[in-house]
Amino acid sequence: MFKKLVVGALATGIALTGGIGAASASTTTTENTVSPKTEFSTLDSIFKRDEIRYDNRFANYFYQNGVHWYLKGIEVKHDKEGKVYYVGHYEGRKG
């Protein structure tokens, strides 16, 4: 009898946990955003960074956190839904 009680309680706990997880899921859609990732090459002291934008508007130059960033190129890509987005490749130097 004790074994049936423990198994029943365990099954109930698993069922309730799954139900709570599903009920807590967000139902609103949000657009995924990507944070720029900065890499640093110690060989030539150059920082590299890619920025993703959907509007193809990139600054040729900007200064951020002690680094001067220069646009080196733009690449056109498509996401899973076929929507066009752009990747701007930047190189930066301290100073």
Residue frames relative to the residue before (quaternion, step in Angstrom):
aa qw qx qy qz dx dy dz
M 1.0000 0.0000 0.0000 0.0000 0.00 0.00 0.00
F 0.6449 0.5184 -0.3216 0.4603 3.57 0.96 -0.86
K 0.6243 0.5489 -0.3309 0.4467 3.58 1.05 -0.82
K 0.6537 0.5049 -0.3123 0.4693 3.61 0.96 -0.83
L 0.6335 0.5337 -0.3238 0.4571 3.58 1.03 -0.77
V 0.6680 0.4943 -0.2937 0.4724 3.59 0.92 -0.92
V 0.6655 0.4944 -0.3027 0.4701 3.59 0.89 -0.92
G 0.6519 0.5146 -0.3125 0.4611 3.59 0.98 -0.81
A 0.6564 0.5022 -0.3057 0.4728 3.57 0.97 -0.86
L 0.6455 0.5176 -0.3133 0.4661 3.57 1.01 -0.83
A 0.6594 0.5027 -0.3029 0.4698 3.59 0.93 -0.89
T 0.6434 0.5145 -0.3152 0.4712 3.58 1.00 -0.81
G 0.6483 0.5235 -0.3144 0.4548 3.58 0.96 -0.85
I 0.6576 0.4938 -0.3092 0.4776 3.57 0.95 -0.84
A 0.6588 0.5112 -0.3125 0.4549 3.59 0.92 -0.88
L 0.6844 0.4782 -0.2908 0.4673 3.58 0.92 -0.87
T 0.6262 0.5357 -0.3419 0.4517 3.58 0.99 -0.73
G 0.6577 0.4987 -0.3082 0.4731 3.58 0.94 -0.82
G 0.6554 0.5160 -0.3074 0.4580 3.57 1.01 -0.80
I 0.6545 0.5010 -0.3128 0.4720 3.57 0.97 -0.81
G 0.6433 0.5260 -0.3282 0.4492 3.59 0.95 -0.81
A 0.6709 0.4838 -0.2963 0.4775 3.56 0.96 -0.84
A 0.6650 0.5012 -0.3063 0.4612 3.58 1.00 -0.77
S 0.6767 0.5007 -0.2907 0.4548 3.59 1.12 -0.59
A 0.5079 0.6585 -0.4281 0.3539 3.60 1.20 -0.28
S 0.4823 -0.6708 0.4881 0.2814 3.55 -1.03 0.83
T 0.2699 -0.7714 0.5561 0.1511 3.57 -1.01 0.81
T 0.5784 0.5706 -0.3904 0.4330 3.60 1.23 -0.06
T 0.3756 -0.7148 0.5408 0.2356 3.54 -1.07 0.73
T 0.0654 -0.7783 0.6240 0.0230 3.53 -1.02 0.84
E 0.4498 -0.6728 0.5131 0.2860 3.54 -1.11 0.69
N 0.4550 -0.6867 0.4952 0.2760 3.56 -0.89 0.92
T 0.1040 -0.7732 0.6224 0.0624 3.55 -1.01 0.82
V 0.2576 -0.7672 0.5740 0.1249 3.52 -1.07 0.77
S 0.3319 -0.7277 0.5654 0.2017 3.54 -0.89 0.92
P 0.5052 -0.6448 0.4632 0.3384 3.58 -0.98 0.74
K 0.2497 -0.7545 0.5917 0.1353 3.54 -1.00 0.86
T 0.1939 -0.7944 0.5693 0.0847 3.57 -0.76 1.05
E 0.1079 -0.7711 0.6260 0.0430 3.55 -0.95 0.98
F 0.1853 -0.7823 0.5866 0.0979 3.57 -1.15 0.62
S 0.2040 -0.7601 0.6088 0.0997 3.53 -0.93 1.01
T 0.3093 -0.7807 0.5140 0.1747 3.59 -0.51 1.15
L 0.5475 0.6386 -0.3936 0.3708 3.58 1.18 -0.46
D 0.8249 0.1127 -0.0421 0.5523 3.59 0.83 -0.93
S 0.4651 -0.7215 0.4081 0.3108 3.62 1.27 0.37
I 0.4563 0.6635 -0.4614 0.3724 3.58 0.97 0.85
F 0.2793 -0.7198 0.6142 0.1632 3.53 -1.04 0.91
K 0.1171 -0.7731 0.6186 0.0773 3.58 -1.12 0.67
R 0.0254 0.7989 -0.5950 0.0839 3.53 -1.02 0.88
D 0.1693 -0.7618 0.6178 0.0970 3.56 -1.10 0.76
E 0.1119 -0.7716 0.6236 0.0564 3.55 -1.03 0.87
I 0.2318 -0.7731 0.5794 0.1138 3.55 -0.97 0.89
R 0.0546 0.7901 -0.6058 0.0762 3.55 -0.88 1.02
Y 0.3838 -0.7159 0.5343 0.2338 3.56 -1.16 0.59
D 0.7113 0.4766 -0.2595 0.4466 3.62 1.18 -0.37
N 0.4006 -0.7479 0.4522 0.2750 3.65 1.27 0.10
R 0.5046 0.6068 -0.4575 0.4097 3.60 0.96 0.83
F 0.0878 0.7968 -0.5831 0.1318 3.54 -0.35 1.31
A 0.4328 -0.6677 0.5386 0.2771 3.55 -1.09 0.74
N 0.4810 -0.6586 0.4934 0.3023 3.58 -1.02 0.78
Y 0.7911 0.0212 0.0349 0.6104 3.56 1.14 -0.74
F 0.1583 0.7563 -0.6333 0.0432 3.57 -1.21 0.58
Y 0.3271 -0.7224 0.5824 0.1786 3.54 -1.30 0.50
Q 0.1373 0.7959 -0.5745 0.1327 3.58 -0.74 1.07
N 0.8646 -0.0305 -0.0176 0.5012 3.56 -0.89 1.03
G 0.7429 -0.4345 0.2246 0.4571 3.57 0.90 0.93
V 0.6566 0.4698 -0.3117 0.5010 3.60 1.25 0.17
H 0.2923 -0.7175 0.6088 0.1707 3.57 -1.02 0.91
W 0.1383 -0.8192 0.5556 0.0318 3.59 -0.55 1.21
Y 0.0919 -0.7898 0.6063 0.0124 3.58 -0.96 0.96
L 0.4325 -0.6954 0.5150 0.2533 3.57 -0.92 0.97
K 0.1670 -0.8136 0.5540 0.0575 3.58 -0.77 1.08
G 0.7970 -0.1769 0.1172 0.5655 3.60 1.16 -0.37
I 0.2464 -0.7436 0.6041 0.1460 3.53 -1.34 0.40
E 0.1495 -0.7843 0.6002 0.0479 3.55 -0.96 0.95
V 0.2951 -0.7484 0.5708 0.1641 3.60 -0.96 0.90
K 0.0246 0.7981 -0.5996 0.0545 3.58 -0.88 0.99
H 0.3120 -0.7228 0.5823 0.2029 3.56 -1.37 0.17
D 0.3653 -0.7206 0.5416 0.2322 3.57 -1.01 0.82
K 0.7756 -0.3751 0.2410 0.4470 3.59 -1.32 -0.04
E 0.7043 0.4435 -0.2625 0.4882 3.59 1.09 -0.66
G 0.5736 -0.6050 0.3709 0.4092 3.60 1.29 -0.01
K 0.4572 0.6828 -0.4456 0.3552 3.58 1.28 0.10
V 0.4207 -0.7162 0.5037 0.2377 3.58 -0.92 0.94
Y 0.0570 0.7602 -0.6470 0.0152 3.55 -1.10 0.79
Y 0.3499 -0.7470 0.5411 0.1636 3.54 -1.26 0.47
V 0.1961 -0.7547 0.6169 0.1063 3.55 -1.11 0.79
G 0.1693 -0.7836 0.5934 0.0721 3.56 -0.66 1.15
H 0.2203 -0.7793 0.5774 0.1032 3.57 -0.77 1.08
Y 0.0736 -0.8079 0.5845 -0.0124 3.56 -0.71 1.16
E 0.1326 -0.7273 0.6636 0.1144 3.52 -1.33 0.54
G 0.0647 -0.8218 0.5661 0.0003 3.55 -0.99 0.83
R 0.1619 -0.7575 0.6258 0.0917 3.50 -1.33 0.49
K 0.5184 -0.6219 0.4913 0.3210 3.54 -1.13 0.72
G 0.5189 0.6829 -0.4426 0.2616 3.51 -1.16 0.55
